Amino acid sequence: MALNSITKSSNKGRDIKYLNKDFASFRDNLIEYSKTYFPKTYSDFNEASPGMMFIEMASYLGDVLSYYIDDSLKESMMLYAEDRSNVITLATYLGYKAKVTTPSLVTLSVYQLVPAVGNGVNNSPDSRFYMRIKEGMVIESSETSTLFRTTELLDFNVKDEREISVHENDPVSGEPSIYLVKKKIKAISATVQTIEKTFASPDQYSKIEISDTNVIDVYDVRDSEGNKWYEVPYLAQEMVYIDYPATEETDQNLVQYKDTVPNILKLLKTSRRFVTQVNADNTTSLVFGGGNSSTGDETLIPNFKNVGLGLPSSIDKLGASFDPANFLKTRTYGQAPSNTTLTVSYLVGGGVTSNVKKGTLTRILRIDFEDDTSSLSGPHLIQYNQMKSSVAVENEEPATGGRGAETIEEIRENSLANFASQNRAVTAKDYQVRVLSLPPKFGGVAKAYVAPYGQKDNPTFALNLYILGYDSEKKLSTLNKAVKENVKTYLNEYRLLTDGVNIIDGFVINFGVDFEIRVYGSYNKREVLVTVINKLKEYFNVDNWSFNMAINISEVELIIAGVEGVSSVPKVIMENKCLGQYSRHSYDLSEATKGKMIYPSLDPSIFEIKFPNKDIKGKVI
């Protein structure tokens, strides 16, 4: 009200208009203003006059300022922002971290030969020759040269999911002499990269910039003294989860369960922590805390346990003044690295091209063993080394889940839903968004849909979660068991205690488009036809489709008719494609068509043109 009264008093007697938004309105109102209040001073409003030059320059300036004010307001709201850097910043503000890449995930079958020991019914593999393969075994695809690495220790001595078969029999006794042992382990399409940065004096909220644009995860951060720095969701989080191998040294009480629980989860309070940020150019930054690592917090803020105790040897701080800004310099938000060199190891890779076919992961490029040969000597030690060279791998299922960076729309929708859910899954939409937010190192879910389990008259707390991923050619495909297990584990942290979730493969309905067009005589028929096909490819791009979306035939006809040169669209037919290279699910599109709308089935399904180059057919008549 005060500002309004000041404006009116300063403009008393003048008719000032504040609704001008563009160049023309600014120009017209300035001319009108000059004619009204300066009729004798200036009257030449010809386009070439000097006065008009100043009027148009002022209009130009007003138009530019008006545009940037409107644009700044638009870019400050998540619903309307279009600049990628602004969308990522707003998503971070809402508590969501955009993904720049997602690796493919696969379960590998690993084999090794083990000599037999004992006779008759006691004949069995010699457990002394079971290998322990360290995390980080590197396997290369024989077709695409994509690299995968294992994410955990592989111990053949653990009985869980271990398969044993006879590889070779003794020619004399006929008893097994060598066994073939098979174990399974998870792997992701990633390689480890390392950078170093040296810090001198502590600097508040210092950063380490990683220039790679396909960072999956920060694997390990350590300083010159060997101290580990931990990634946290936000710098105010002091407690972090860490896992220890179940050994005598780490936990004597729980080591007896190491065969079924190889790692023990514990909580650690630490000031050595950091957060990761995704930048607009898909690079990644590590941001550290603001605490001075060489100064105790007691010198910055009072210690509430001993303020004013008045002990003979204590310092009386009752009359001391403390700067409120000092709270930002404590280790409450983590400490700043100083006088040290941080070594950052991170995983890079992923993308749609990391989805590889079945049976192509067979080349072991790197393998490290945890050798325990204390019980072996002489010939047995030589035989142990021979067994090490017998290790082989293969993928009995395709590697799936890999995809590229999230689009602006995906970041927008996921961040808004993430903020609404507040890291909890209550509604069906919450579950859907939570699954799509699965951390990249655990695999990627491309499409998700949640439906209640059971009938309306028989309510339950169970939900059916339908999910699909991409294969190596970005075609919709079912996800393997490893991804589903990770989804199950991931959801356990967010779902309500009483909610049950059934993870089910979604249904894919493959179809094709057959159309006819008429073209004006002055246009090149071939060029118009190619343009129409490209428009339909863009419209039916799999990124634009989700579960239970109907096909609007009228909208397809409008897209075709909107291409320059098309005079009419006599025919548009949708044809179901199944079996062979297509989905095995057959769907009667004609029966599902009502009023030029093709509706999906009652079972959650998604329409897909799998091979646009051959499934979108058209001709000019």
Secondary structure, DSSP 8 states (H G I E B T S, - for coil): -HHHHHHHHHTTT--------SHHHHHHHHHHHHHHH-TTT-----TTSHHHHHHHHHHHHHHHHHHHHHHHHHHTSTTT--SHHHHHHHHHHTT----S-B--EEEEEEEEEEEEESSGGG-EE-GGG--EE-TT-EEEETTT--EEEE-S-EETT--TT-EEEEEEE-TTT-SEEEEEEEEEEEEESEEEEEEEEEE-S--TT-EEEE--S-EEEEEEEE-TT--EEEE-SSTT--EEEEEEE--TTT-TTTGGGTTT--EEEEEEE-S-EEEEEE-TTS-EEEEE--EETTS-GGGTS--TTTTT---TTS---TT----GGGGGGSGGG-EE--SEEEEEEEEEE-SGGG---TT-EEEEEE--B----TT--THHHHHHHHHHTT-EEE-SS--B--B----HHHHHHHHHHHHHHTT-B-SHHHHHHHHHT--GGG----EEEEEESS-TTS--SEEEEEEEEE-TTS-EE---HHHHHHHHHHHTTTB-TT-EEEEEE-EEEEEEEEEEEEE-TTS-HHHHHHHHHHHHHHHT-GGG--TT--EEHHHHHHHHHTSTTEEEEEEEEEEEE-STTS-S----TTTTBSSSEE---SS-EEEE-S-HHHHEEEEE-
